[in-house]
Structure formats: C-alpha cells, structure tokens
Amino acid sequence: MAGGWARDGAEHEQMDATVNDALARARRLLPQGESAEYCDECGEIIPEARRIALPGVQHCVRCQSELEATAKSAELFNRRGSKDSQLR
C-alpha cells in the first residue's frame, strides 16, 4: 500500500527497477570474447578450467577478487532508492 502522494504499487516498481538495474550492471561486467592465457594484472597463467568456465576472462582468481573488492568500495549510491530523491 502506497502512502502520501505515491500511487499504489510504486514501492514494488521501485524495488523491481533497482533489481533490474543491478542485473543489467552485472551482465555488462561479465567478460566477453576470447579468454586471456595470462592474467592482465600479475602475468600468472589462468587455469584452463577458468578460461572455459568464464569465456573472455582476463584475470586470475586472486587478481579478480582484488579488483572486485576495489570496485565494490567505489560503488555508486542508488539515488532511485533514496528517500531524499523522492522529496526533491
């Protein structure tokens, strides 16, 4: 049930939009194309099983984990879900 000036179902639409945005971002970040034989960061060989499982992979597991941790700390704030953005 929506409250205030929001129409019924607005909360669900907002949640759906947030989930869809996250899925689209995750899909954009998936590697594509031909896998590298050696890691772009450290130069170590990327195991064949990883190259087969993730076509287009460019980093070894250790470097990929470090890159993802760095990217996660710099993740942008979702203004769509912010109460402040609804009040402006």
C-alpha positions in Angstrom: 0.0 0.0 0.0 1.4 3.3 -1.1 1.3 6.3 1.3 1.4 10.0 0.8 1.5 11.1 -2.9 2.7 7.8 -4.2 0.3 5.6 -6.2 -0.4 2.0 -5.3 2.3 -0.4 -6.3 5.0 2.3 -6.5 7.2 0.5 -3.9 7.2 -2.7 -5.9 8.0 -0.8 -9.1 10.9 0.9 -7.4 12.2 -2.4 -6.0 11.9 -4.1 -9.4 13.7 -1.2 -11.1 16.6 -1.4 -8.5 16.9 -5.2 -9.1 16.8 -4.8 -12.9 19.5 -2.1 -12.7 21.7 -4.4 -10.7 21.2 -7.3 -13.1 21.9 -5.1 -16.1 25.1 -3.8 -14.5 26.2 -7.3 -13.6 25.6 -8.6 -17.1 27.6 -5.6 -18.5 30.5 -6.5 -16.3 30.7 -10.2 -17.4 33.7 -10.9 -19.5 33.1 -11.5 -23.2 35.2 -12.6 -26.2 38.3 -14.8 -26.0 39.9 -15.6 -22.7 43.5 -14.5 -21.9 46.0 -17.2 -21.3 47.9 -15.0 -18.8 46.5 -12.6 -16.2 46.5 -8.9 -17.3 47.5 -7.8 -13.7 50.1 -10.2 -12.5 51.1 -12.3 -15.5 50.3 -15.6 -14.0 48.8 -18.3 -16.2 45.0 -18.5 -16.0 43.9 -22.2 -15.5 42.2 -23.7 -18.5 39.2 -24.7 -16.4 38.6 -21.0 -15.5 39.0 -19.9 -19.1 36.4 -22.5 -20.2 34.0 -21.6 -17.4 34.2 -17.9 -18.0 34.7 -17.0 -21.7 36.5 -13.7 -22.0 38.2 -13.9 -18.6 41.3 -11.6 -18.3 42.4 -12.1 -14.7 43.3 -14.9 -12.4 41.1 -15.6 -9.4 43.3 -13.6 -6.9 43.5 -10.5 -9.1 39.8 -10.7 -10.0 38.9 -10.8 -6.3 41.1 -7.8 -5.6 39.6 -5.8 -8.5 36.1 -6.6 -7.4 36.8 -5.6 -3.8 38.2 -2.3 -5.0 35.2 -1.7 -7.3 32.7 -2.6 -4.6 34.2 0.0 -2.2 33.8 2.6 -5.0 30.2 1.6 -5.9 27.8 4.5 -6.5 24.9 5.3 -4.3 21.5 4.4 -5.8 19.6 7.7 -5.8 16.4 6.0 -7.1 16.0 4.2 -3.7 16.9 7.2 -1.6 14.1 9.0 0.4 15.9 12.3 -0.3 15.5 11.9 -4.0 11.7 11.4 -3.5 11.4 14.6 -1.5 13.0 16.8 -4.1 
